[in-house]
């Protein structure tokens, strides 16, 4: 667990010796695929870490429409924003996409640690900025791009952040259901699937054993209306 935590926000700049005394404050959890880590409206009491697995954050409107706001994989933390809000309530639900091993750290223990370790505090603030910028990009994609462009944007983003080099391109290690990817681009499953099929037909991506492999990045960039 220690090795994974050292790769996650906010601990990248602290040593194993510095982090080890904090380990008794962590709680270990296991969630089955489809289980909720928390639901919208729950109290925000802990920062969470993915030791193994994959989760997504989902915002559901009153009419049942769902938007996936974040995907988290092994070595990542999640749950920062609501943790420090004046009214500490979760505004999204978090669901395990595959079986997941997690660790949670109570807010008070986290605050004591970052106050005593300024590099961790800076990393915590950085993680908040990254989340804000990511949400801003999501809103801009919905506002200015059609479904095909939004799918292209998310595939490029996921390939940049998580892509694994394979013979014919970059493999996105997450196994996305149509519903999850549709939620990420704020569209219907049918429209998202049509966009994916178009990219497969043009040779820009391929799907293999539940994974998407980005083959021709330029084709995805063209769908965004840009060449860089």
C-alpha positions as CSV (number, residue, x, y, z in Angstrom):
1,X,0.0,0.0,0.0
2,X,2.8,2.4,0.9
3,X,4.3,2.3,-2.6
4,X,0.9,3.1,-4.2
5,X,0.2,5.9,-1.9
6,X,3.5,7.6,-2.6
7,X,2.5,7.9,-6.3
8,X,-0.8,9.5,-5.5
9,X,-1.9,13.1,-4.7
10,X,-0.8,14.6,-2.3
11,X,2.1,12.4,-1.4
12,X,4.4,12.4,-4.4
13,X,6.9,14.7,-2.8
14,X,7.1,13.1,0.6
15,X,9.4,10.2,1.6
16,X,8.4,6.7,2.7
17,X,9.8,7.6,6.1
18,X,7.6,10.6,6.4
19,X,4.4,8.8,5.2
20,X,4.8,5.6,7.3
21,X,3.6,7.1,10.6
22,X,0.4,8.1,8.9
23,X,-0.4,4.6,7.7
24,X,-2.4,3.6,10.8
25,X,-4.9,6.4,10.0
26,X,-5.8,4.7,6.7
27,X,-8.8,2.3,6.4
28,X,-8.8,-0.4,3.8
29,X,-11.9,-1.2,1.7
30,X,-13.0,-3.6,-1.0
31,X,-15.8,-2.9,-3.4
32,X,-17.4,-5.3,-5.9
33,X,-18.0,-4.1,-9.5
34,X,-21.2,-1.9,-9.5
35,X,-21.0,-1.1,-5.7
36,X,-21.2,2.5,-4.6
37,X,-18.3,4.0,-2.6
38,X,-20.6,6.8,-1.8
39,X,-23.8,8.5,-3.2
40,X,-24.7,12.0,-3.9
41,X,-25.6,13.8,-0.7
42,X,-23.4,11.6,1.6
43,X,-21.1,13.3,4.1
44,X,-17.6,14.0,2.8
45,X,-15.3,12.8,5.5
46,X,-12.3,11.1,3.8
47,X,-9.9,11.4,1.0
48,X,-9.8,8.1,-1.0
49,X,-7.1,6.3,-2.8
50,X,-7.3,3.6,-5.5
51,X,-4.9,0.8,-4.5
52,X,-6.2,-1.4,-7.4
53,X,-9.1,-1.1,-9.7
54,X,-11.2,1.5,-11.5
55,X,-14.0,3.8,-10.5
56,X,-16.0,6.6,-11.9
57,X,-17.8,9.6,-10.5
58,X,-21.3,10.1,-11.7
59,X,-23.6,13.1,-11.4
60,X,-27.3,12.3,-11.8
61,X,-30.0,14.9,-12.6
62,X,-33.5,14.8,-11.2
63,X,-34.7,13.2,-14.5
64,X,-32.1,10.4,-14.3
65,X,-29.7,11.8,-16.8
66,X,-26.1,10.8,-15.8
67,X,-22.8,12.5,-16.6
68,X,-19.5,10.9,-15.7
69,X,-17.3,13.6,-14.2
70,X,-14.1,11.7,-13.4
71,X,-12.5,8.3,-13.9
72,X,-10.0,7.1,-11.3
73,X,-7.5,4.2,-11.6
74,X,-4.8,2.6,-9.6
75,X,-2.5,5.1,-7.9
76,X,-4.9,8.0,-7.9
77,X,-6.8,9.8,-5.2
78,X,-10.3,11.2,-5.4
79,X,-12.9,13.0,-3.3
80,X,-10.9,16.2,-2.7
81,X,-13.5,19.0,-3.6
82,X,-16.3,18.3,-1.2
83,X,-13.9,17.4,1.6
84,X,-13.1,21.1,2.1
85,X,-16.4,22.7,1.3
86,X,-18.3,24.7,4.0
87,X,-21.1,22.1,3.6
88,X,-19.1,18.9,3.2
89,X,-21.6,16.8,1.1
90,X,-20.8,14.7,-1.9
91,X,-22.3,16.2,-5.1
92,X,-21.5,13.1,-7.2
93,X,-21.8,9.3,-6.6
94,X,-18.7,7.1,-7.0
95,X,-19.1,3.6,-8.3
96,X,-16.6,0.8,-8.8
97,X,-16.4,-0.2,-12.4
98,X,-14.4,-3.3,-11.7
99,X,-13.5,-4.9,-8.3
100,X,-11.5,-2.3,-6.4
101,X,-9.3,-2.1,-3.4
102,X,-9.3,1.3,-1.8
103,X,-7.9,3.2,1.2
104,X,-9.5,6.1,2.9
105,X,-7.9,8.8,5.0
106,X,-10.0,10.9,7.4
107,X,-10.0,14.6,6.8
108,X,-8.5,15.6,10.2
109,X,-5.6,13.2,9.8
110,X,-5.0,14.5,6.3
111,X,-5.0,18.1,7.4
112,X,-2.6,17.4,10.2
113,X,-0.2,15.8,7.8
114,X,-0.3,18.4,5.1
115,X,0.1,21.2,7.7
116,X,3.3,19.5,8.9
117,X,4.5,18.7,5.4
118,X,4.3,21.8,3.1
119,X,5.2,19.8,-0.1
120,X,2.1,17.6,0.5
121,X,0.0,20.7,1.0
122,X,1.2,22.1,-2.4
123,X,0.4,18.8,-4.1
124,X,-3.1,18.8,-2.5
125,X,-3.7,22.3,-3.9
126,X,-2.4,21.1,-7.3
127,X,-4.8,18.2,-7.3
128,X,-7.7,20.6,-6.7
129,X,-6.5,22.8,-9.6
130,X,-6.3,19.8,-11.9
131,X,-9.8,18.8,-11.1
132,X,-11.2,22.3,-11.7
133,X,-9.4,22.6,-15.1
134,X,-10.6,19.1,-16.0
135,X,-14.2,20.1,-15.3
136,X,-13.8,23.3,-17.3
137,X,-12.6,21.3,-20.2
138,X,-15.5,19.0,-20.0
139,X,-18.0,21.9,-20.0
140,X,-16.2,23.5,-23.0
141,X,-16.4,20.2,-24.9
142,X,-20.1,19.9,-24.3
143,X,-20.6,23.5,-25.4
144,X,-18.5,23.6,-28.5
145,X,-18.2,20.1,-29.9
146,X,-20.6,17.6,-31.3
147,X,-20.7,14.0,-29.9
148,X,-18.0,12.8,-32.3
149,X,-15.7,15.7,-31.2
150,X,-16.4,15.0,-27.5
151,X,-15.6,11.3,-27.9
152,X,-12.4,12.2,-29.7
153,X,-11.4,14.6,-26.9
154,X,-11.9,12.0,-24.2
155,X,-10.0,9.3,-26.1
156,X,-7.1,11.6,-26.6
157,X,-7.2,12.7,-23.0
158,X,-7.3,9.1,-21.7
159,X,-4.5,8.0,-24.0
160,X,-2.4,10.9,-22.8
161,X,-3.0,10.3,-19.1
162,X,-3.2,6.5,-19.0
163,X,-2.1,5.1,-22.4
164,X,0.0,2.0,-22.6
165,X,2.2,1.6,-25.7
166,X,1.3,-1.5,-27.8
167,X,2.3,-2.5,-31.3
168,X,-0.3,-0.5,-33.1
169,X,-0.9,2.4,-30.9
170,X,-1.8,3.4,-27.3
171,X,-4.1,1.1,-25.3
172,X,-6.4,2.7,-22.8
173,X,-6.3,0.3,-19.9
174,X,-9.8,1.0,-18.6
175,X,-12.7,-1.2,-19.8
176,X,-15.4,1.2,-20.6
177,X,-19.0,0.2,-21.0
178,X,-21.0,2.2,-23.5
179,X,-22.9,3.8,-20.6
180,X,-19.7,5.0,-18.9
181,X,-18.2,6.5,-22.1
182,X,-21.5,8.1,-22.9
183,X,-21.6,9.6,-19.5
184,X,-18.0,11.0,-20.0
185,X,-19.1,12.8,-23.1
186,X,-22.6,13.8,-21.9
187,X,-24.4,11.9,-24.6
188,X,-26.6,8.9,-25.2
189,X,-25.2,5.4,-25.6
190,X,-26.5,5.2,-29.1
191,X,-24.8,8.5,-30.3
192,X,-21.6,7.5,-28.5
193,X,-21.5,4.1,-30.1
194,X,-22.0,5.6,-33.5
195,X,-19.1,7.9,-32.9
196,X,-16.9,5.0,-31.8
197,X,-17.9,2.9,-34.8
198,X,-17.0,5.8,-37.1
199,X,-13.5,6.0,-35.6
200,X,-13.1,2.3,-35.9
201,X,-14.2,2.4,-39.6
202,X,-11.7,5.2,-40.3
203,X,-8.9,3.3,-38.6
204,X,-8.3,5.9,-35.9
205,X,-9.1,3.4,-33.1
206,X,-9.8,-0.3,-32.6
207,X,-11.5,-2.2,-29.8
208,X,-9.9,-5.3,-28.5
209,X,-11.0,-7.4,-25.5
210,X,-13.0,-4.6,-24.0
211,X,-10.2,-2.0,-24.4
212,X,-9.9,0.9,-26.9
213,X,-6.6,1.3,-28.7
214,X,-5.8,4.7,-30.2
215,X,-4.1,4.1,-33.5
216,X,-4.2,7.4,-35.5
217,X,-4.2,10.4,-33.1
218,X,-4.4,12.8,-36.1
219,X,-7.8,11.4,-37.1
220,X,-9.1,12.1,-33.6
221,X,-7.6,15.6,-33.6
222,X,-9.4,16.3,-36.9
223,X,-12.7,15.5,-35.2
224,X,-11.9,18.3,-32.8
225,X,-11.4,20.7,-35.6
226,X,-7.7,21.2,-34.8
227,X,-4.4,19.9,-36.1
228,X,-2.1,20.1,-33.1
